[in-house]
Amino acid sequence: MLKKITTSPYLNFISGFFLLFTACYETWERIGDFSIGVHHGILVFSIVHIIKTIPEVLHGFKEIDEANNEMNEKIST
């Protein structure tokens, strides 16, 4: 059960966006400092994290669409 939760592409996608949002906020707040901080690394990490999960999420949407089409075919016949 724990493995299923930790490898969930949807959870990874949401956490990547959360990291992206917080890192962007922190970067924006410190825009005038002209120094490199941890928030810059988290910003890059969150972008990579989101890009990594996009194919898995799109595959899930494709499977949902296929299942929906099959259900519609069964209902119409």
Phi, psi and omega per residue, in radians:
M1 nan -0.795 -3.141
L2 -1.135 -0.668 3.119
K3 -1.109 -0.679 3.129
K4 -1.120 -0.674 3.136
I5 -1.211 -0.787 -3.071
T6 -1.259 -0.402 3.125
T7 -1.756 0.182 3.138
S8 -1.175 2.137 3.127
P9 -1.154 -0.530 3.140
Y10 -1.221 -0.702 3.079
L11 -1.143 -0.731 3.101
N12 -1.109 -0.685 3.127
F13 -1.119 -0.808 -3.141
I14 -1.149 -0.735 3.131
S15 -1.174 -0.593 3.066
G16 -1.099 -0.741 3.093
F17 -1.172 -0.626 3.088
F18 -1.117 -0.775 3.092
L19 -1.104 -0.698 3.123
L20 -1.084 -0.790 -3.131
F21 -1.084 -0.843 -3.094
T22 -1.199 -0.644 3.125
A23 -1.208 -0.667 3.088
C24 -1.130 -0.711 3.114
Y25 -1.080 -0.810 -3.129
E26 -1.137 -0.697 3.115
T27 -1.123 -0.746 3.136
W28 -1.118 -0.669 3.132
E29 -1.161 -0.517 -3.088
R30 -1.919 0.497 -3.072
I31 -1.099 -0.518 -3.103
G32 -1.510 -0.119 -3.074
D33 -1.308 -0.472 -3.099
F34 0.923 0.784 3.071
S35 -2.342 2.693 3.128
I36 -1.622 2.273 -3.128
G37 -2.276 -3.096 -3.133
V38 -1.086 -0.606 -3.105
H39 -1.058 -0.493 3.084
H40 -1.204 -0.709 3.093
G41 -1.149 -0.691 3.115
I42 -1.193 -0.585 3.080
L43 -1.078 -0.820 3.110
V44 -1.142 -0.768 3.140
F45 -1.053 -0.723 -3.121
S46 -1.168 -0.663 3.099
I47 -1.119 -0.778 3.103
V48 -1.110 -0.710 -3.135
H49 -1.083 -0.752 3.127
I50 -1.173 -0.782 -3.134
I51 -1.081 -0.650 3.128
K52 -1.118 -0.576 -3.066
T53 -1.579 -0.235 -3.096
I54 -0.999 -0.824 3.132
P55 -1.057 -0.661 3.131
E56 -1.168 -0.730 3.129
V57 -1.167 -0.745 3.108
L58 -1.109 -0.654 3.084
H59 -1.105 -0.711 3.087
G60 -1.101 -0.733 3.091
F61 -1.114 -0.660 3.116
K62 -1.111 -0.755 3.114
E63 -1.129 -0.668 3.092
I64 -1.112 -0.742 3.122
D65 -1.115 -0.751 3.114
E66 -1.099 -0.734 3.113
A67 -1.131 -0.682 3.109
N68 -1.121 -0.725 3.106
N69 -1.121 -0.711 3.105
E70 -1.113 -0.716 3.123
M71 -1.134 -0.705 3.114
N72 -1.131 -0.661 3.103
E73 -1.147 -0.714 3.134
K74 -1.173 -0.637 -3.134
I75 -1.225 -0.697 -3.078
S76 -1.319 -0.303 3.139
T77 -1.643 nan nan
